[in-house]
């Protein structure tokens, strides 16, 4: 019983990190059905729902969000203890970033860091909650936004202005009805309830933002991209979407942009004193566009 509970809780953490049963199943080398069964089993044992099921992917319920951080801390504590016993001389560095940034910018460049720093064992961890660092064991994070955070030490990595994207139907609506009328009817996709990104964009565009009961919260940026392609709404994105824009699967809906948005390096206070963090910071800053 305890073994099953442990496995189900571990599966919960993986699903939360990946934002979908399919991606979690691939990571765990299980079938999607097996992952879904484990989550249902855990929800029955706990007595509350952990995820809201969406047409594509899942989002954490309030109870699931509350359970995630302590669960991750517990598993990471165990994993690090085991890793320490297995490889006493290994140096481990955990980098947190969104799956969007990892797949579209970071991953193609990582081999140069690993070649330059062979003694550092690097872990790239999907960062669902960009405000979480210590609770998820992150040594250094790459955050997207305007840098107005007070909970961490920050430095700019590179500017990457954000602007609204939509499918072909959304572009046609803007062209036919005008920006203000079209955006009055669009479903706005966000990463979290308290995000101000859309409010900032409406202000930049000189538009009045009405109260919206139809806002859709999708924490994982890659899932949001797919939701826009599927016509579920419009989202703020940036130039890392070059392949979707070039292929015509997504369209930029306006020339107005959030010019102060981009990617930032974020550390918990004191974390930058770690020489391995310093090594990664120096490397990634050298990779960033000027």
KASUL-V804229 format. One line per field, one symbol per residue. psi: psi as a letter, one per 40 degrees, with the letter a starting at -180 (. if undefined). A space follows every 50 residues. Layout:
# KASUL-V804229
psi=???
This chain:
# KASUL-V804229
psi=ddddddddddddddddddeidddddddefiidddddddddddddddeihd ihhidhaiihidddddddddddddddddddddddddgdeihhhhhhiidd dddedddeedddddddgeehhhhhhhhdheehcddefhdhihihaeegie eihiiiciigiiihiiadddddddddeiddddedeihhhididehedddd ddddefihhihheehhhgdhdddddddddefeaiihaaeefdddddeedi iheiehigeeiahihhiihedeehdddddddddddddii.
